[in-house]
Each structure stands twice: as C-alpha cells, then as structure tokens.
Amino acid sequence: MPVFLSRLAILYFIEKYPTGEISQDHKANDRTTDMNHKQKHTLAAIQQDPPSGNVHWRDVESLLHALNAEIIASHGSRLTLMLNGVEGTLCKPHHGSAVSKQDLRHLRDYLRSAGI
C-alpha cells in the first residue's frame, strides 16, 4: 500500500538531506527506526493532511508506546502525554474506536512540537 507524504514532509527531507543519503548517525538517533510497519503507517496517516477518518485508537496507542511516550491517565477519558520533554493532552474516543479528525490534528501538532 503506498504511503503518501505531505509536501511539508518532503520539503523537510530535501532540506535536511540534500544529497538524499542519510548517514548512520542520523539513522541511530531516529526514533522511527524502532517502529514496525503498522506503526509507521499510522504515523504517516496522522501526518497526512487532511487527516484520515480511519485511524483507530489502538494503533495510536501502539505508536505512542513505540515512541517511548509516557502516557498518564487524567480525568475521564483525557490522557496526559510526555514525549521528549514536551507535555500534551489527548482524549480517548468515546464512541467507537476511530480517533476524530480534530484529535488527529492535535496529535499531529503535538508530535511535531516533540520533534517527531
């Protein structure tokens, strides 16, 4: 299944790696190397604009665990996330297992601010 990257992600890659080659140092420091295929696909779906309406909560939770995010239960269905020293909040879906588009936008902004 093809993965579609946003123009911003492509421009970032071209700016960071103008020759197209990634050194071993960058690969070792990249947190996405420890993720499986499904987690990488979930990350791509979160970074997609407009956000997909077909991202399930269990996939988001698996992605956050793969990124070594600290997940702390708050009030009700609200969760507090800590990733790379950046704190954020996220709500579990109330009905069904799909994460809302608005929550995906918040999660995308949070992951960007955390350097992912």
Backbone torsions as a table, in degrees:
resi	resn	phi	psi	omega
1	MET	NA	127.0	-176.9
2	PRO	-70.1	148.7	177.7
3	VAL	-107.1	127.2	-179.6
4	PHE	-100.5	126.6	179.1
5	LEU	-103.2	147.5	177.2
6	SER	-73.0	159.8	178.3
7	ARG	-61.0	-34.9	179.1
8	LEU	-63.3	-42.3	179.2
9	ALA	-64.8	-40.0	179.8
10	ILE	-67.1	-44.4	179.3
11	LEU	-64.4	-37.5	177.2
12	TYR	-62.4	-44.6	-179.3
13	PHE	-63.9	-43.4	-179.4
14	ILE	-64.2	-39.1	179.5
15	GLU	-68.8	-41.4	-176.2
16	LYS	-76.1	-36.3	-177.4
17	TYR	-127.4	76.5	-174.9
18	PRO	-63.0	-27.2	179.9
19	THR	-85.9	-11.0	-179.3
20	GLY	87.2	-2.0	-179.0
21	GLU	-105.5	138.1	178.6
22	ILE	-109.3	124.9	-179.5
23	SER	-72.1	162.3	179.7
24	GLN	-63.3	-30.2	178.6
25	ASP	-62.4	-42.8	179.9
26	HIS	-69.0	-36.3	179.5
27	LYS	-65.7	-38.3	-178.5
28	ALA	-69.2	-32.8	-177.9
29	ASN	-85.4	-11.4	-176.6
30	ASP	-79.8	121.8	-178.5
31	ARG	-68.9	-21.5	-176.4
32	THR	-74.3	-9.1	179.0
33	THR	-72.8	-20.8	-179.6
34	ASP	-89.2	1.8	-177.3
35	MET	-91.9	150.7	174.4
36	ASN	-84.4	178.9	-175.0
37	HIS	-61.8	-42.2	-177.6
38	LYS	-66.3	-37.8	178.3
39	GLN	-67.6	-38.0	176.3
40	LYS	-65.5	-38.4	178.3
41	HIS	-65.7	-39.8	177.6
42	THR	-64.5	-42.2	178.0
43	LEU	-61.9	-41.5	178.0
44	ALA	-64.7	-38.1	179.0
45	ALA	-67.5	-34.9	178.3
46	ILE	-69.6	-37.9	-177.5
47	GLN	-79.7	-10.3	-179.3
48	GLN	-68.7	143.3	176.5
49	ASP	-128.6	122.4	2.3
50	PRO	-71.2	154.6	-176.7
51	PRO	-66.8	147.8	179.0
52	SER	-75.5	148.4	176.5
53	GLY	-96.5	12.5	-173.5
54	ASN	-124.1	39.8	177.3
55	VAL	-106.2	123.3	-175.2
56	HIS	-90.4	149.4	-177.6
57	TRP	-59.4	-41.5	-177.7
58	ARG	-63.0	-31.5	177.0
59	ASP	-71.4	-39.6	177.8
60	VAL	-65.0	-42.8	179.4
61	GLU	-63.4	-40.5	177.3
62	SER	-63.6	-40.7	178.0
63	LEU	-62.4	-45.3	-179.4
64	LEU	-63.3	-38.0	176.4
65	HIS	-66.3	-38.6	179.0
66	ALA	-65.9	-30.6	178.1
67	LEU	-83.5	3.0	-179.0
68	ASN	61.8	36.5	175.8
69	ALA	-78.1	141.1	175.5
70	GLU	-88.3	122.1	-177.3
71	ILE	-110.8	119.4	-177.9
72	ILE	-118.8	125.8	178.6
73	ALA	-70.9	131.4	176.5
74	SER	-109.8	-147.7	-178.3
75	HIS	-72.7	131.9	176.0
76	GLY	61.5	-124.2	-178.5
77	SER	-97.8	8.1	-179.1
78	ARG	-81.9	137.5	178.1
79	LEU	-120.1	144.2	173.0
80	THR	-104.1	130.1	-178.4
81	LEU	-111.9	141.6	172.5
82	MET	-127.2	119.0	-179.2
83	LEU	-143.6	122.1	-179.1
84	ASN	55.2	34.5	178.6
85	GLY	79.6	5.1	-180.0
86	VAL	-106.3	129.2	-179.0
87	GLU	-99.5	139.9	177.8
88	GLY	-148.4	169.1	178.0
89	THR	-124.5	152.6	-179.7
90	LEU	-150.0	146.2	178.2
91	CYS	-108.3	136.4	172.8
92	LYS	-70.6	149.0	177.1
93	PRO	-66.4	140.8	-178.9
94	HIS	-83.7	-44.5	-177.0
95	HIS	-118.1	122.0	-178.9
96	GLY	81.0	-174.7	-176.5
97	SER	-111.5	-5.3	-178.4
98	ALA	-81.5	138.6	178.4
99	VAL	-82.6	136.9	-178.2
100	SER	-67.5	158.2	-179.8
101	LYS	-64.0	-36.8	178.6
102	GLN	-64.8	-41.9	177.7
103	ASP	-66.0	-34.4	176.7
104	LEU	-65.8	-37.8	176.7
105	ARG	-63.1	-44.0	178.5
106	HIS	-62.9	-43.0	179.4
107	LEU	-64.6	-40.7	178.4
108	ARG	-61.9	-45.0	179.0
109	ASP	-64.2	-38.8	179.0
110	TYR	-65.1	-45.6	180.0
111	LEU	-63.3	-37.5	177.2
112	ARG	-64.3	-42.3	-179.0
113	SER	-68.5	-25.3	178.2
114	ALA	-86.6	-2.2	176.4
115	GLY	89.6	18.4	179.0
116	ILE	-99.5	NA	NA
